[in-house]
Amino acid sequence: MKVKKGNYPLTLVAAAVASAISFVSVTAQAEGITPEEETTVVVASRTEKAISEIPGTVWFVDSEQIEQEYRGGKTLGEILAATVPSLDVSSGGRTNYGQNLRGRAMLVMIDGVSLQSSRPISRQLDAIDPFNIERIEVLSGSTSIYGAGATGGVINIITKKSEGGALQFESYVSSSSGFNKGDDLDYKVAQSVSGGNDTVSARVAAVYTETQGFYGSDGKMITPDISQGSLQYNKTIDLQTTVNVAVSDSKNLKLLAQYYDSQQDSPYGLYIAGRDFVDVRKGFESDRQHGTERIMLSSAYSDSEFFGHQLMVEGSYRKEDQTYTPYYQGASQQTTDVFSLKTALAKSFGKVDLVYGVDAYLDQFDSNQALFDPKVANASGNLINETYAEIGRYPGVTVGSTAAFIQANVNITDDWSIEGGYRYQYMRNKIDDFVDYKIQKKIAQGKGSSADAVPGGKTNYSIGLFNLGSVYKLTSDSQIWVNFSQGFDLADPAKYYGKGSYSAADANGHYGLKNSINVANSKMSGIKTNSYELGYRIQKDALSFQTAAYLSQSNKSVEYNKKTLLIDSVSDKKRVYGAEALVSYWVMDNIQVGASGHYVVSEVKSAEKWDDFSAGQASTSKASSWIGWYDSALSLKVQSQTMFDYKDAEEKELVGYTVLDLVGRYELPVGSLGFGIQNLLNKDYTTAWGQRAQILYAKHYDAAAYDYKGRGRTYTLNYQVKY
């Protein structure tokens, strides 16, 4: 479906409202919330604050909305795409690369612990099972409060906690299938137990998910994604424990421990002869396949009477081990260790509320590349992959950061407030010496014995971020706001450094370094983004409506080499502008209708003019609509989601599509049945990621090798009981 660039934001808002008549869909936002049930979030200011008092666009997805969506068969990425207007459609796979928030990178957190790393691998939404999520808070738009990686906004996932009291159990079993072949069956089992007393309470949960083959609308197996990873034939374990300790009336301690393991073990692979993709065949064997293993620990301490302040301290540790499937007869393993400490103090001085503190983290990254025997791989059409050597993939990177921030809110009147703040962040990068990957590969093949390393080194830089906003309450039910906020990103240092050109191997098999991209001659700095926003929201009786228009502009953008996939330059300015909106209305006590939309334009400045940003990375406009029925026994919603066409300055195109889904739940005397039909009309389409991959990796294999399609009509049925 097409949307013209000249149609400005308010046009899309009107179109989104009208689409409720023509497209029936669901996005569970703002379901049944009344003004008396004022919702508070922490995502916008680091302390709890009512949404009506925030000069920014905040979306809140509660536990009932999450449960209805995942019981209908949706993944976390799909749930967020359905409930957050400005978040791009889901990739349908392991990666969330290109699934932007307001056209830019998003910061994803679990209980306030960032999932960002110096090497942005884009698997933040393959991080937790929805069974363990209590609610999700989303702040749309660039923010200076959290530092790097939040130029598009922030998604804070809040885990389920114990409510204390007697032991409570929750059991869940689910299966999904398109009824194509014997291996077209996914299933999930989950169990939690929680309880406690006034002092200590805890929740322990375990979730196991296993998927098999994914099939398209034509009944044929979907081509597995060999670039960033699909989720066919995947096994996932999510083990989670949360503990709450009431140390005293004013002091509280919260603990979180999570082990998450998502590993692919597929018997199917792509048969590739030379550069030509032939078909998908059984018999795939590899020493490495796509996988993510994560350990996360966090401790959050609060004291509401700390020398007249509220004190908040959070320490965390996160370890990730990410692997990839064979690609050009090699597969990488990338590991990250992140230590983080956040402190904040909050105090009210009459009409002035103040929050200030210090954040710090240490991020250590390392990687390697398994090289597969070319004779074995070529003879099998790249189905059999046996490791014959292991070399470095990217230079080791250590990033240290220290930041101080202050945020103030001033209540000018009962209806008008101004909020502003400043964050100063100092970063230190240490890059290890590294022999260019291509030369390491030659040495492993016996075409040399040694090489000069591209020099590493240390570099540092600082960046200051400012924000200012104001919100005015037009009535007790509606507000209008305006804000300006700065955010920043750091180009991936692992993909920027460590590249060099070498002379031919000498008589001793040594490669001499001629020139390189190194720390001494090419220092990196933060990419700052200025964001402007004007918004309005109302929550009155049966009506819920929120909309905002925005403009964000960065002083630089990252350009990747389409052959090596490494960074070529960090230079041209980038701007993104558009509007997002969501409206829902209770037609009757049991019937809700609604629609949402996001109009977005992404451009990069070159040769003194603005060109459409690369289709491999740019966001596309999106619209959703829905109708739902709710009573004490039955809830049922039909929803649609539309991705619009996009064409960039090089005529590369993303083809839009519309998909309809059905989700529902029926209460039984004991427990409840959940059900869903994904892709209700059995639409044949290539996912947004499948289309992006064909653009990003076009110089490697045939486009058909990256044609990652959406699943055909898929049925989900599950049973849940809480006791």
Disulfide bonds with the S-S distance in Angstrom:
none
